[in-house]
Amino acid sequence: MSTTTSRDLPEDGHLDATLALLREGYRFVGRRAARLGSRAFNTRLLLRPAVALTGHEGARLFYDESRVHRAGAAPGALQRTIFGVGGVQGLDGTEHRHRKAMLMSLMTEPELARLAALNAEEWERAADRWQRQSQVVLLDGASELLCRAICRWAGVPLDESEVPHRTRLLVDMVEGAASPGPRYLRAYRARAEADRWAADLVSSVRRHEQPPRAAEGKTVSGAPPTAEDAATPRPDALRVIAWHRDLRGNLLPEEIAAVELLNILRPTVAVARWVVYLAVALHTHADARGHLASGDWRPLDFIEETRRLYPFFPLAAGRTTATFDWHGYRIPGGQRILLDLYGTNRDPDRWPHPHRFDPSRFRDREVTPFEFVPHGGGDYLDGHRCAGEPATLALLETALEYLSTRLTYDVPPQDLRIPLDRIPSGPNSGFILTNLRRT
């Protein structure tokens, strides 16, 4: 007769914790983990059992594809708003790696440099507009300039008259995804309209254009490009996605190709929230500009510390493949499993003085993909780490340069509180700038 020493995880004590999650937001997992004295515990959300994890060991488990899959993990409410149905976030195994390789093939050094150049052009144009305004709400302004930049880079046609509306669609999909009530309805409607728009773009490419050679060859599948590939003009993201073929050699259905196109556009516009956090960090740390100017703080370290400390998305969701033991605990199979991104980035085992803003902590430290998870953790190609993270860094380097050196502005009295019960969060005012001028 076999015996086992594994035990069940601690229980958080709620019959259903959905309302507590909505009420506590980013602090939901961390508070319970501290109270229970455990980095993992059982809870119930939407009347279904779930396992919550926090910290780097929890992240390592969460991104172990032999134990945790993504298919069917995201709540339907999020699939109908922020994620879409059929996208790379919900795939596993070889199918996931094949789709992810297509997206990662867009993140080459030349393409990232092209995106950074387009982004800088849009910052210049935005600065021209903003100088003529009495005030600028940075969250709104950065969202629009990023929408312009990513659509140009992705080959998405966008008339100037369309910019406010398309930006609003992409913003609303994120703003209301985790909020009950009117904000969720706006997100749902925005998703439906954005899906139609993106599907029409894919359909138009397929009707009126021939597949570019690179979209049929090794570069799009993720394999290293040949010399012949390098000499071929690189198709833009819209065309790479429109002509991508699955493992069976079929083009993606238009509605799924639309989801993947929006997986390029939507997260890029959401980077506006990081832009605002850069401005908050520059404003609230009076010596920040001096540290950056002297080289005490490197720009990339400043960006990474901002991404570590300020709240973006709180949780990632997966589903266990089978029952297994982990650190003496029994983890049931077929159960939703949640990783606390916000808390893992503040894990005191990995980040001394975790609530202190200190970019120098990145200077002489090799960060593992399981302790720093603002875009999720793990590996880019083989795992579920966000394909757009390299692009995010390129966009934020330009933003920091403009906010810290290329522009001067005043920050009038305003509500800069960042509520942790609102997902996604950000300063209540959106960060208002006045008297904006070029340096």
Buried (B, 14 or more C-beta within 10 A) or exposed (E): EEEEEEEEBBEBEBEEBBEBBBEBBBBBBBBBBEEBEBBBBBBBBEEEEBBBBBBBBBBBBBBBBEBBBBBBBBBEBBBBBBBBBBBBBBBBEEBBBBBBBBBBBBBBEEBBEBBBBBBBBBBEEBBEEBBEEEBBBBBBBBBBBBBBBBBBBBBBEBEEEEBEEBBBBBBBBBBBBBBEEEBBBBBBBBBBBBBEBBBEBBBEBBEEEEBBBBBBBBBBBBEEBEEEBEEBEBBBBBBBBBBBBBEEEEBBEBBBBBBBBBBBBBBBBBBBBBBBBBBBBBBEBEEBBEBBEEEBBBBBBBBBBBBBBBBBBBBBBBBBBEEBEBEEBEBBEEBBBBBBBBBBBBBEEBBEEBEEBBBBBBEEEEEEBBBBBBBBBBEBBEBBBBBBBBBBBBBBBBBBBBBBEBBEBEBEEBEBEBBBEBBBBBBEBBBBBEEBEEE
